[in-house]
Amino acid sequence: MDDILVGRVMTSEAITVHPDTFVEEAASLLLENDIGSLIVVDDDGRLEGILTTTDFVHIVAASKPKAKTTVERYMSTAVTTASAQDAITDVADVMIAEGIHHLPVIDDEGNVIGVVSTTDLTEYISGLKPQRTA
């Protein structure tokens, strides 16, 4: 599997938000799209951070009473990323070592082109997700 690259298994339709997106809107996007993370980008599509369902545990705990709060307050900014040319075995090793479930996939300029998750890897290995041809 060292020859299978991230670009073939990643989800290329990454759902993105901006740092000033309200967390209520972000939560709705996660639920509507049945996903576990939102990629936070600037106006040029460059990676700023990631907001995951795990982050919402902290948001809910800190919100007393509920307030209009933006994503920027809770997003992780030290984001581990992948390239579409990375081997999925390398990406899986990083995910295990860092205890993470979502890696934004970026191009050489830092623009988000997709996201690869543990679900993507599991579906590919189980044969449920066909290999993409690009």
Steps between C-alpha positions, in 0.01 A plus 500: 500500500799732497416578138145621576504878530278727707362665187327175410312456829448852633164673499552781251185688598632634831246718679669825594419798720673827583639589845212743560230236443272464802529164676123449471534514121802268515305249709216508246745433216647201682154354559359576153801344328546213749869582539741521794705805407495835328809643336552868587639704210572865422339688210757350259427140607821465702490286811446688827391214727263210560191469716385150596207350681734448794548877518126536554527319832718788617269758342194366675682475832621859475172653380302613802271651383510434126662791319581590143852365478716468189693195383830683542470475878498120501668381181835325516768699320787252524355283226674192366444478125551259215583534133306319229828322418554356852468124542194401700717282724704807598183700566354217709820488706478876567133476597573223747808671644319833547161356596316690226221399264504767229785640290446791264664432164675806361678589179848656472359850565318393818154495342259236623418245230335237718500318830592143586346338805529173683162417347643553148790267578275238658252509211782464249662208679165325546421541131198725562664809348636456150837649417467835319666531162674833532 
